[in-house]
Amino acid sequence: MISTQNKDLAQKWISAFNNKDLEALLALYHENASHYSPKLKQRQPETKGLIKGKDTLRAWWHDAFNRLPTLHYKLVKLTADEEQVFIEYIRQVKGEEDLNVGEVLQIKGGKIIYSRVYHG
């Protein structure tokens, strides 16, 4: 079943990234949310790619927004059901090759509880 509410949440997620609006982005996440990313694993190997909690998410994305001022996500496709959203997008950063990305957002009670990035 398609979830309009979760599709709307995913649209807000994309918008928050593209606007570098850290507070709007964090507002979509549960306080104890977890996030896995190959970029995180690469930049902070001690995490093994997984971070937990809003404070840690805040630090990770604050750093990303500062390091990558031209970061932009070009939405390709968004699929949602009642519990999760799958987003396909192109990660664009000036001076870097475009990167095809898939991201799964697991949602409970209207908040993201887990997100996982896949690079292809």
Buried (B, 14 or more C-beta within 10 A) or exposed (E): EEBEEBBEBBBBBBBBBBEBBBEBBBEBBBEEBBBBBEBBBEBBEEBEBBBEBBEBBBEBBEEBBEEBEEBBBEBEEBBBEEEBBBBBBEBBBEEEEEEEBBBBBBBEEEBBBBBBBBEE
